C-alpha cells in the first residue's frame, strides 16, 4: 500500500484517534447535570422512542430503559467517555470499537427519523468497522505497547 506522509497503519491510527476524539466531544458537550439530575437525555429518548414507527424500538425502550432511567443515563454518558479514552489511547481498542459500533447502531435505530443524527452515527459506525477489520490498534496504541491483540 502506498500512502502520502504516513504509513497505512499510521493513517489507521489517525482514523482511530479521530473517532475517539469524536466520542470525547459527544461526552464533553452533554449537559451532565441535566442527564443525571433532571433526566433530560432519557426523557428526550423516551419521546423519540414513544413515537417510533418500529414496535421493537418502542417495546425495547419500555422494557430496558424506562424501568431504570438514571442507570441508563450514567451508562450512556460514561460509555461515551470510556470509548473516547480507549480509542484515543488505543487501550482495549477492539473492545472499544465493537462497543462503539453497537452504540452507534442503537442510536441509528432510535433516531431513524432524524437525518442530521443519522449521518453522524452512520459515519462513526463505518469508521468503527474499518478500524476494527484493519486492526487499527497496531500503531500508536497502548495495545501495541503492551502486546495486546497481536
MDTraj code that builds the backbone (N, CA, C; nanometers):
import mdtraj as md
import numpy as np

residues = "UNK UNK UNK UNK UNK UNK UNK UNK UNK UNK UNK UNK UNK UNK UNK UNK UNK UNK UNK UNK UNK UNK UNK UNK UNK UNK UNK UNK UNK UNK UNK UNK UNK UNK UNK UNK UNK UNK UNK UNK UNK UNK UNK UNK UNK UNK UNK UNK UNK UNK UNK UNK UNK UNK UNK UNK UNK UNK UNK UNK UNK UNK UNK UNK UNK UNK UNK UNK UNK UNK UNK UNK UNK UNK UNK UNK UNK UNK UNK UNK UNK UNK UNK UNK UNK UNK UNK UNK UNK UNK UNK UNK UNK UNK UNK UNK UNK UNK UNK UNK UNK UNK UNK UNK UNK UNK UNK UNK UNK UNK UNK UNK UNK UNK UNK UNK UNK UNK UNK UNK UNK UNK UNK UNK UNK UNK UNK UNK UNK UNK UNK UNK UNK UNK UNK UNK UNK UNK UNK UNK UNK UNK UNK UNK UNK UNK UNK UNK UNK UNK".split()
xyz = np.array([
    [0.0843, -0.1174, 0.0000],
    [0.0000, 0.0000, 0.0000],
    [0.0886, 0.1234, 0.0000],
    [0.0603, 0.2137, -0.0904],
    [0.1325, 0.3402, -0.0925],
    [0.0460, 0.4476, -0.0295],
    [0.1095, 0.5293, 0.0512],
    [0.0389, 0.6407, 0.1148],
    [0.1276, 0.7641, 0.1102],
    [0.0718, 0.8755, 0.1425],
    [0.1464, 1.0009, 0.1470],
    [0.1662, 1.0385, 0.2935],
    [0.2866, 1.0747, 0.3285],
    [0.3287, 1.1290, 0.4569],
    [0.3377, 1.0243, 0.5664],
    [0.2323, 0.9472, 0.5931],
    [0.2338, 0.8447, 0.6971],
    [0.2162, 0.7075, 0.6340],
    [0.2476, 0.6029, 0.7083],
    [0.2229, 0.4670, 0.6600],
    [0.0730, 0.4363, 0.6701],
    [0.0299, 0.3284, 0.6083],
    [-0.1100, 0.2878, 0.6162],
    [-0.1538, 0.2644, 0.7598],
    [-0.0689, 0.1986, 0.8385],
    [-0.1015, 0.1722, 0.9791],
    [-0.1121, 0.3022, 1.0579],
    [-0.0276, 0.3987, 1.0260],
    [-0.0339, 0.5273, 1.0953],
    [-0.1615, 0.6038, 1.0579],
    [-0.2020, 0.5973, 0.9309],
    [-0.3276, 0.6617, 0.8913],
    [-0.4464, 0.5971, 0.9620],
    [-0.4416, 0.4657, 0.9786],
    [-0.5486, 0.3979, 1.0525],
    [-0.5501, 0.4420, 1.1981],
    [-0.4314, 0.4650, 1.2549],
    [-0.4250, 0.5163, 1.3927],
    [-0.4854, 0.6564, 1.3991],
    [-0.4581, 0.7383, 1.2985],
    [-0.5177, 0.8723, 1.2930],
    [-0.6706, 0.8613, 1.2895],
    [-0.7214, 0.7690, 1.2086],
    [-0.8655, 0.7472, 1.1988],
    [-0.9228, 0.7027, 1.3332],
    [-0.8553, 0.6084, 1.3997],
    [-0.8975, 0.5589, 1.5312],
    [-0.8986, 0.6711, 1.6338],
    [-0.7926, 0.7497, 1.6368],
    [-0.7816, 0.8604, 1.7324],
    [-0.8895, 0.9650, 1.7032],
    [-0.9128, 0.9937, 1.5763],
    [-1.0184, 1.0890, 1.5390],
    [-1.1548, 1.0423, 1.5857],
    [-1.1828, 0.9131, 1.5705],
    [-1.3088, 0.8575, 1.6184],
    [-1.3180, 0.8711, 1.7709],
    [-1.2063, 0.8457, 1.8389],
    [-1.2040, 0.8619, 1.9844],
    [-1.2306, 1.0060, 2.0256],
    [-1.1733, 1.1003, 1.9519],
    [-1.1978, 1.2418, 1.9822],
    [-1.3441, 1.2779, 1.9580],
    [-1.4060, 1.2150, 1.8586],
    [-1.5481, 1.2378, 1.8303],
    [-1.6330, 1.1896, 1.9491],
    [-1.5991, 1.0714, 2.0027],
    [-1.6703, 1.0220, 2.1209],
    [-1.6475, 1.1133, 2.2408],
    [-1.5237, 1.1602, 2.2585],
    [-1.4959, 1.2510, 2.3701],
    [-1.5743, 1.3813, 2.3562],
    [-1.5898, 1.4305, 2.2347],
    [-1.6692, 1.5513, 2.2136],
    [-1.8162, 1.5244, 2.2439],
    [-1.8652, 1.4061, 2.2077],
    [-2.0036, 1.3697, 2.2414],
    [-2.0228, 1.3719, 2.3927],
    [-1.9227, 1.3235, 2.4641],
    [-1.9289, 1.3230, 2.6101],
    [-1.9180, 1.4654, 2.6657],
    [-1.8222, 1.5421, 2.6126],
    [-1.7933, 1.6760, 2.6651],
    [-1.9132, 1.7701, 2.6532],
    [-1.9822, 1.7650, 2.5417],
    [-2.0884, 1.8638, 2.5214],
    [-2.2218, 1.8260, 2.5866],
    [-2.2299, 1.7071, 2.6453],
    [-2.3528, 1.6690, 2.7149],
    [-2.3690, 1.7510, 2.8431],
    [-2.4928, 1.7907, 2.8691],
    [-2.5263, 1.8585, 2.9939],
    [-2.5403, 1.7495, 3.0998],
    [-2.4302, 1.7184, 3.1687],
    [-2.4316, 1.6071, 3.2648],
    [-2.5316, 1.6315, 3.3780],
    [-2.5410, 1.7537, 3.4250],
    [-2.6367, 1.7834, 3.5314],
    [-2.7794, 1.7541, 3.4827],
    [-2.8078, 1.7935, 3.3608],
    [-2.9387, 1.7646, 3.3033],
    [-2.9634, 1.6155, 3.2891],
    [-2.8634, 1.5437, 3.2395],
    [-2.8766, 1.3989, 3.2210],
    [-2.8940, 1.3273, 3.3540],
    [-2.8121, 1.3628, 3.4534],
    [-2.8093, 1.2883, 3.5790],
    [-2.9142, 1.3340, 3.6801],
    [-2.9398, 1.4630, 3.6885],
    [-3.0304, 1.5139, 3.7911],
    [-3.1738, 1.5328, 3.7418],
    [-3.1877, 1.5790, 3.6169],
    [-3.3219, 1.6061, 3.5649],
    [-3.3691, 1.5008, 3.4641],
    [-3.2798, 1.4116, 3.4222],
    [-3.3177, 1.3048, 3.3285],
    [-3.3496, 1.3529, 3.1889],
    [-3.2885, 1.4633, 3.1464],
    [-3.3225, 1.5230, 3.0175],
    [-3.2895, 1.4328, 2.8986],
    [-3.1756, 1.3670, 2.9023],
    [-3.1357, 1.2821, 2.7898],
    [-3.2284, 1.1638, 2.7706],
    [-3.2618, 1.0979, 2.8783],
    [-3.3508, 0.9815, 2.8714],
    [-3.4934, 1.0258, 2.8394],
    [-3.5352, 1.1409, 2.8905],
    [-3.6689, 1.1927, 2.8592],
    [-3.6809, 1.2218, 2.7096],
    [-3.5771, 1.2822, 2.6532],
    [-3.5761, 1.3088, 2.5088],
    [-3.5834, 1.1771, 2.4313],
    [-3.5016, 1.0798, 2.4709],
    [-3.5009, 0.9496, 2.4024],
    [-3.6354, 0.8787, 2.4181],
    [-3.6993, 0.8930, 2.5339],
    [-3.8305, 0.8315, 2.5565],
    [-3.9342, 0.8915, 2.4630],
    [-3.9262, 1.0212, 2.4413],
    [-4.0179, 1.0876, 2.3485],
    [-3.9966, 1.0349, 2.2061],
    [-3.8706, 1.0227, 2.1658],
    [-3.8389, 0.9707, 2.0327],
    [-3.8862, 0.8264, 2.0196],
    [-3.8555, 0.7439, 2.1187],
    [-3.8933, 0.6019, 2.1149],
    [-4.0444, 0.5852, 2.1157],
    [-4.1147, 0.6678, 2.1919],
    [-4.2594, 0.6569, 2.2015],
    [-4.3309, 0.6818, 2.0700],
    [-4.2692, 0.7625, 1.9834],
    [-4.3282, 0.7950, 1.8524],
    [-4.2696, 0.7099, 1.7391],
    [-4.1818, 0.6185, 1.7736],
    [-4.1078, 0.5439, 1.6720],
    [-4.2006, 0.4545, 1.5907],
    [-4.1718, 0.4433, 1.4609],
    [-4.2552, 0.3608, 1.3725],
    [-4.2305, 0.2116, 1.3920],
    [-4.1171, 0.1761, 1.4512],
    [-4.0856, 0.0342, 1.4714],
    [-4.1264, -0.0066, 1.6129],
    [-4.2138, -0.1027, 1.6219],
    [-4.2603, -0.1503, 1.7512],
    [-4.1487, -0.2041, 1.8381],
    [-4.0489, -0.2671, 1.7768],
    [-3.9385, -0.3238, 1.8539],
    [-3.8624, -0.2153, 1.9298],
    [-3.8528, -0.0973, 1.8719],
    [-3.7841, 0.0135, 1.9394],
    [-3.8677, 0.0611, 2.0575],
    [-3.9977, 0.0805, 2.0340],
    [-4.0857, 0.1238, 2.1439],
    [-4.0846, 0.0225, 2.2578],
    [-4.1005, -0.1061, 2.2236],
    [-4.1042, -0.2116, 2.3251],
    [-3.9700, -0.2249, 2.3964],
    [-3.8620, -0.2249, 2.3203],
    [-3.7284, -0.2361, 2.3796],
    [-3.6992, -0.1231, 2.4752],
    [-3.7360, -0.0011, 2.4364],
    [-3.7134, 0.1134, 2.5233],
    [-3.7951, 0.1004, 2.6518],
    [-3.9207, 0.0613, 2.6357],
    [-4.0088, 0.0449, 2.7535],
    [-3.9551, -0.0601, 2.8504],
    [-3.9005, -0.1683, 2.7964],
    [-3.8548, -0.2781, 2.8821],
    [-3.7158, -0.2551, 2.9418],
    [-3.6285, -0.1926, 2.8652],
    [-3.4892, -0.1804, 2.9091],
    [-3.4600, -0.0463, 2.9755],
    [-3.5045, 0.0616, 2.9143],
    [-3.4643, 0.1943, 2.9603],
    [-3.5609, 0.2539, 3.0632],
    [-3.6900, 0.2494, 3.0361],
    [-3.7867, 0.3154, 3.1246],
    [-3.7807, 0.2693, 3.2705],
    [-3.7590, 0.1401, 3.2984],
    [-3.7526, 0.1000, 3.4401],
    [-3.6282, 0.1497, 3.5133],
    [-3.5269, 0.1918, 3.4420],
    [-3.4008, 0.2331, 3.5058],
    [-3.3389, 0.3542, 3.4346],
    [-3.4086, 0.4657, 3.4299],
    [-3.3593, 0.5811, 3.3539],
    [-3.2296, 0.6404, 3.4084],
    [-3.2143, 0.6452, 3.5396],
    [-3.0932, 0.7046, 3.5978],
    [-2.9705, 0.6183, 3.5648],
    [-2.9833, 0.4872, 3.5798],
    [-2.8739, 0.3959, 3.5476],
    [-2.8347, 0.4072, 3.4006],
    [-2.9338, 0.4065, 3.3123],
    [-2.9058, 0.4145, 3.1687],
    [-2.8406, 0.5477, 3.1338],
    [-2.8818, 0.6550, 3.1990],
    [-2.8186, 0.7853, 3.1751],
    [-2.6696, 0.7785, 3.2068],
    [-2.6354, 0.7206, 3.3207],
    [-2.4938, 0.7060, 3.3567],
    [-2.4214, 0.6138, 3.2589],
    [-2.4845, 0.5051, 3.2195],
    [-2.4225, 0.4111, 3.1253],
    [-2.3918, 0.4812, 2.9932],
    [-2.4881, 0.5540, 2.9395],
    [-2.4681, 0.6220, 2.8108],
    [-2.3575, 0.7260, 2.8206],
    [-2.3655, 0.8123, 2.9184],
    [-2.2686, 0.9216, 2.9302],
    [-2.1271, 0.8677, 2.9531],
    [-2.1130, 0.7729, 3.0453],
    [-1.9779, 0.7236, 3.0741],
    [-1.9286, 0.6225, 2.9712],
    [-2.0197, 0.5606, 2.8959],
    [-1.9768, 0.4756, 2.7838],
    [-1.9105, 0.5628, 2.6779],
    [-1.9670, 0.6792, 2.6509],
    [-1.9066, 0.7690, 2.5524],
    [-1.7674, 0.8150, 2.5978],
    [-1.7526, 0.8436, 2.7255],
    [-1.6212, 0.8813, 2.7786],
    [-1.5227, 0.7655, 2.7660],
    [-1.5647, 0.6465, 2.8069],
    [-1.4764, 0.5292, 2.8010],
    [-1.4364, 0.4969, 2.6569],
    [-1.5309, 0.5056, 2.5657],
    [-1.4995, 0.4805, 2.4248],
    [-1.3972, 0.5804, 2.3745],
    [-1.4193, 0.7070, 2.4060],
    [-1.3255, 0.8097, 2.3616],
    [-1.1853, 0.7882, 2.4158],
    [-1.1763, 0.7630, 2.5448],
    [-1.0441, 0.7414, 2.6058],
    [-0.9774, 0.6153, 2.5512],
    [-1.0555, 0.5086, 2.5369],
    [-0.9995, 0.3837, 2.4852],
    [-0.9468, 0.3979, 2.3434],
    [-1.0206, 0.4685, 2.2591],
    [-0.9785, 0.4829, 2.1197],
    [-0.8631, 0.5812, 2.1040],
    [-0.8643, 0.6890, 2.1783],
    [-0.7548, 0.7864, 2.1688],
    [-0.6238, 0.7249, 2.2170],
    [-0.6289, 0.6529, 2.3277],
    [-0.5062, 0.5930, 2.3813],
    [-0.4742, 0.4581, 2.3176],
    [-0.5725, 0.4016, 2.2486],
    [-0.5521, 0.2699, 2.1895],
    [-0.5482, 0.1605, 2.2945],
    [-0.6293, 0.1721, 2.3975],
    [-0.6332, 0.0721, 2.5039],
    [-0.7617, -0.0087, 2.4926],
    [-0.7464, -0.1420, 2.4826],
    [-0.8595, -0.2327, 2.4611],
    [-0.9379, -0.1901, 2.3367],
    [-0.8638, -0.1552, 2.2340],
    [-0.9210, -0.0965, 2.1133],
    [-1.0271, -0.1828, 2.0463],
    [-1.0037, -0.3134, 2.0242],
    [-1.1098, -0.3909, 1.9578],
    [-1.2402, -0.3914, 2.0375],
    [-1.2290, -0.3944, 2.1684],
    [-1.3485, -0.3919, 2.2533],
    [-1.4184, -0.2571, 2.2396],
    [-1.3412, -0.1495, 2.2408],
    [-1.3988, -0.0157, 2.2253],
    [-1.4637, 0.0002, 2.0882],
    [-1.4009, -0.0546, 1.9854],
    [-1.4574, -0.0424, 1.8507],
    [-1.5899, -0.1180, 1.8380],
    [-1.5962, -0.2382, 1.8927],
    [-1.7211, -0.3156, 1.8877],
    [-1.8289, -0.2464, 1.9710],
    [-1.7935, -0.2007, 2.0906],
    [-1.8906, -0.1327, 2.1767],
    [-1.9401, -0.0042, 2.1112],
    [-1.8497, 0.0717, 2.0514],
    [-1.8886, 0.1948, 1.9831],
    [-1.9770, 0.1674, 1.8629],
    [-1.9443, 0.0627, 1.7881],
    [-2.0272, 0.0235, 1.6739],
    [-2.1684, -0.0104, 1.7209],
    [-2.1788, -0.0881, 1.8276],
    [-2.3106, -0.1251, 1.8809],
    [-2.3871, -0.0031, 1.9313],
    [-2.3179, 0.0883, 2.0002],
    [-2.3844, 0.2090, 2.0491],
    [-2.4321, 0.2952, 1.9329],
    [-2.3489, 0.3100, 1.8294],
    [-2.3916, 0.3862, 1.7126],
    [-2.5095, 0.3203, 1.6422],
    [-2.5121, 0.1881, 1.6358],
    [-2.6255, 0.1193, 1.5734],
    [-2.7526, 0.1379, 1.6563],
    [-2.7398, 0.1373, 1.7902],
    [-2.8552, 0.1667, 1.8752],
    [-2.9054, 0.3092, 1.8525],
    [-2.8130, 0.4046, 1.8481],
    [-2.8504, 0.5434, 1.8217],
    [-2.9160, 0.5546, 1.6837],
    [-2.8586, 0.4854, 1.5857],
    [-2.9103, 0.4888, 1.4482],
    [-3.0534, 0.4363, 1.4445],
    [-3.0780, 0.3245, 1.5117],
    [-3.2124, 0.2674, 1.5152],
    [-3.3113, 0.3569, 1.5876],
    [-3.2704, 0.4156, 1.6988],
    [-3.3593, 0.5019, 1.7755],
    [-3.3934, 0.6282, 1.6972],
    [-3.2942, 0.6856, 1.6322],
    [-3.3132, 0.8144, 1.5664],
    [-3.3248, 0.8003, 1.4150],
    [-3.3932, 0.6957, 1.3704],
    [-3.4057, 0.6668, 1.2278],
    [-3.4717, 0.7821, 1.1520],
    [-3.5509, 0.8637, 1.2188],
    [-3.6218, 0.9736, 1.1536],
    [-3.5424, 1.1038, 1.1527],
    [-3.4336, 1.1116, 1.2271],
    [-3.3560, 1.2346, 1.2407],
    [-3.2357, 1.2289, 1.1471],
    [-3.2478, 1.2881, 1.0298],
    [-3.1431, 1.2765, 0.9287],
    [-3.0120, 1.3399, 0.9711],
    [-3.0167, 1.4440, 1.0515],
    [-2.8920, 1.5069, 1.0967],
    [-2.8124, 1.4097, 1.1815],
    [-2.8780, 1.3388, 1.2715],
    [-2.8097, 1.2415, 1.3568],
    [-2.7673, 1.1180, 1.2779],
    [-2.8438, 1.0821, 1.1766],
    [-2.8137, 0.9613, 1.1005],
    [-2.6760, 0.9684, 1.0357],
    [-2.6413, 1.0821, 0.9808],
    [-2.5112, 1.0957, 0.9157],
    [-2.3967, 1.0727, 1.0131],
    [-2.4066, 1.1339, 1.1294],
    [-2.3017, 1.1182, 1.2303],
    [-2.2895, 0.9734, 1.2741],
    [-2.4009, 0.9099, 1.3068],
    [-2.3957, 0.7722, 1.3554],
    [-2.3521, 0.6746, 1.2471],
    [-2.3965, 0.6961, 1.1246],
    [-2.3550, 0.6092, 1.0136],
    [-2.2045, 0.6197, 0.9907],
    [-2.1510, 0.7413, 0.9926],
    [-2.0071, 0.7585, 0.9688],
    [-1.9238, 0.7032, 1.0838],
    [-1.9699, 0.7232, 1.2069],
    [-1.8968, 0.6686, 1.3212],
    [-1.8993, 0.5154, 1.3179],
    [-2.0128, 0.4572, 1.2795],
    [-2.0223, 0.3111, 1.2686],
    [-1.9289, 0.2603, 1.1586],
    [-1.9250, 0.3297, 1.0457],
    [-1.8364, 0.2891, 0.9362],
    [-1.6895, 0.2966, 0.9775],
    [-1.6512, 0.4033, 1.0441],
    [-1.5133, 0.4172, 1.0912],
    [-1.4798, 0.3046, 1.1891],
    [-1.5730, 0.2737, 1.2791],
    [-1.5503, 0.1637, 1.3738],
    [-1.5268, 0.0327, 1.3010],
    [-1.6084, 0.0065, 1.2008],
    [-1.5964, -0.1177, 1.1242],
    [-1.4619, -0.1248, 1.0514],
    [-1.4247, -0.0166, 0.9840],
    [-1.2960, -0.0132, 0.9114],
    [-1.1805, -0.0286, 1.0098],
    [-1.1835, 0.0450, 1.1194],
    [-1.0750, 0.0376, 1.2183],
    [-1.0656, -0.1015, 1.2805],
    [-1.1801, -0.1652, 1.3018],
    [-1.1801, -0.2998, 1.3593],
    [-1.1186, -0.4012, 1.2629],
    [-1.1662, -0.4045, 1.1392],
    [-1.1175, -0.5037, 1.0445],
    [-0.9767, -0.4737, 0.9936],
    [-0.9343, -0.3479, 1.0020],
    [-0.7972, -0.3127, 0.9641],
    [-0.7026, -0.3194, 1.0837],
    [-0.7557, -0.3563, 1.2012],
    [-0.6759, -0.3698, 1.3231],
    [-0.5968, -0.2414, 1.3524],
    [-0.6711, -0.1338, 1.3695],
    [-0.6129, -0.0005, 1.3845],
    [-0.5417, 0.0214, 1.5170],
    [-0.5243, -0.0835, 1.5942],
    [-0.4545, -0.0718, 1.7230],
    [-0.3073, -0.1099, 1.7107],
    [-0.2583, -0.1357, 1.5899],
    [-0.1208, -0.1821, 1.5705],
    [-0.0168, -0.0716, 1.5854],
    [-0.0590, 0.0526, 1.5748],
    [0.0327, 0.1663, 1.5783],
    [-0.0207, 0.2719, 1.6734],
    [0.0697, 0.3360, 1.7442],
    [0.0366, 0.4469, 1.8336],
    [-0.0726, 0.4069, 1.9327],
    [-0.0556, 0.2936, 1.9983],
    [-0.1576, 0.2493, 2.0924],
    [-0.0944, 0.1810, 2.2125],
    [-0.1652, 0.1857, 2.3239],
    [-0.1227, 0.1113, 2.4415],
    [-0.1342, -0.0387, 2.4148],
    [-0.2308, -0.0786, 2.3334],
    [-0.2436, -0.2213, 2.2989],
    [-0.1150, -0.2723, 2.2338],
    [-0.0599, -0.1949, 2.1417],
    [0.0641, -0.2361, 2.0765],
    [0.1810, -0.2343, 2.1751],
    [0.1852, -0.1336, 2.2596],
    [0.2939, -0.1221, 2.3581],
    [0.2926, -0.2397, 2.4558],
    [0.1740, -0.2850, 2.4944],
    [0.1603, -0.3946, 2.5890],
    [0.1525, -0.5317, 2.5222],
    [0.1541, -0.5339, 2.3894],
    [0.1472, -0.6603, 2.3169],
    [0.0092, -0.7241, 2.3208],
    [-0.0946, -0.6448, 2.3417],
    [-0.2316, -0.6966, 2.3419],
    [-0.2830, -0.7074, 2.1986],
    [-0.3677, -0.8009, 2.1729],
    [-0.4338, -0.8181, 2.0424],
    [-0.3364, -0.8166, 1.9259],
    [-0.2376, -0.9076, 1.9256],
    [-0.1379, -0.9061, 1.8165],
    [-0.1967, -0.9366, 1.6812],
])
top = md.Topology()
chain = top.add_chain()
for i, resn in enumerate(residues, 1):
    res = top.add_residue(resn, chain, resSeq=i)
    for name in ("N", "CA", "C"):
        top.add_atom(name, md.element.get_by_symbol(name[0]), res)
traj = md.Trajectory(xyz[None], top)
